[in-house]
């Protein structure tokens, strides 16, 4: 939440009421105190029960700030005017809690079979092949080949994740 000048939060902590699929939730205050240009930040973690694909998305009711004993004031000591109109959903911010599933068929492994010391095992995964988009990282489990588990890899060019592991004598089981 941005204000038109620096504000200080004391006491509390404040929170903001939000609605997810028409059900009221509470977003907790986490940061943004006394810094110019820094918005007040409130967070709510989406839970699996919060799935909402048609009920209006994420909205804010009218005057959603709950002080909980806190004060939000500017440098002159003026209280924040926290009155504002509701922000209604237009189904553009819907919540999808369905976890994507990757099957063995969507991961390519080279170097499988009878492996020797210094052989290279490479795992590749292209999320587009299974309809997954907007994923920044993926975790590869190389323990089957004596590697550590899991290895987190950032997306490379073209959105394909790849991890290479060289079999060392210490990894041979």
N, C-alpha and C positions, 0 to 999 in steps of 0.2 A: 504494500500500500504506500503510495507516494503522497507526501504532504508538500505544501508550497514553501515551507521553510524548515529549518532544523528543529527537531523535537527530541525531548528526553523522556524516557520511560522510567518510572520509579514505582516501587511496590509491585503488587500484582501477583502473577503475570496476567496481562490482558490476553484475550483470545478473540477470534472472529467466528461467528456462526456462518457455516456454509450449508448448502443442501446438495446432496448427491442422490440423484434419482428421486427427488422429492422427500428425502429423509434428512432431518437436521443432524449435522455433525459439527465438531469443534476443531478449528485450526488453531494450534498453539503458537504463541509468540516465540520467535527464536533469535531475532537480531534486528539491528537498525536503531541505534540509539546515539543521538548527538552528533551525527556525521552529516555534513552537507552533501546533498545528492544521494544519500543512502536511504532507500525505502525501508519501511518497517516490514519485516518478513515474518509471515505466519505459515506454518506447515501442517498438513494433514496427510497421513499415509493411507492410501487406498487399500482397503481390505477385500478379500475375496467375496464377502457378502455385499460389497458395494456395487456389484455389476449393474449397469444401467445402459441399455441400448435404445430406449425409447422414452423414458420418463422425464425428459427435460434436461438431462446433463447436469453439469455443475453450475449452481447459481448462488447468489448472495441475497439473503432477505433484506428488507429495509432496515437501516441502522444496525448492522451486524456486529459492531464492536462491543465486546463485553469487557469492562474494566477489571472485574475481579479484585477490587481494592487498589488497582494501579492508578497512576496519573500519567497522562501523556500531555506534556506542556512544551511550549516554545521557550526560547531563551529569556523572554520577558515574563514568564510565568503564566501565560495565557493557556487555558485548557484547549485541547484539540477539539474543534467542532467536528464531531464524528457522525453527523447526520448526513445520510445520503440515500438516494432512491435504490430500490432493489435492482439487482442485475439479473435479469431473467434468462433462462436457457433457450437456446435456439437449436438444440441438439448438435451444436458444433463442438461441444466439450463433453462427449459421452464417455462413459467408463467401461472399458473392456477388461475383465479380469481373467479371461481365458489364457492360460499359460501355453505358449507355443511348444510343440513337441517335435523333436528332431529324431528321425529314425536312422538306423544304420545305413539304409540305402542312400541317404543324403550326405554322408561323409565318405570321402575318398581317402584310403590309406594306401600309401606306396611303401614297399619294403616289408610287407607282411610275408608270412611263410617261415621257412627256416632262416633265422637271422644269426649273424655272427658279430663278434666284436668289431667296432668301427663301421658297421652297416648303418645306413641312415633311414629313419622312418619319418615319413611326412604325412600329416593329416591335413586335409583341406575341406572347407565347408563353404558352400555358397547358399546363403539363406534365401535367395530369390527362388531357388529350385523348390522350396517348400512353402513359399508365400510369406516369409517373414521379412518385414521391413523395419527400418529405423532401429537397428540394434547396433550398439557401439562396440560391444565386446562379446566374446564367446569363450567358454572354458573347455579345454581339451583334457581328457584323461589319458595320459600316456603310460599309466602303471602297467598295462598289459605288456609293454615293451621294456619294462624296467625303469621307466621315467618317473618323475614326481607327478603327483596328482593333486589338484588339477592345475593346469597352466592357463592363465588368462591371456588372450591375444586380442589386440585391437584390430579393427577392420583394415585391410590393405586396399590397394587400388582395385577398383571394380567391385568392392564390397565382399571379396572372398577372404576368409580367414585361413591362415596357414601356420602350422607350427612344425618345425623340424627338430628331431631328436636323434643324436648319434649314440649308438649303443656303446657303452663303456664296460670294461671288465667288471667294475664294481656293480653294474646293473644286472649282470647275468645271474639268474636265479638257479 
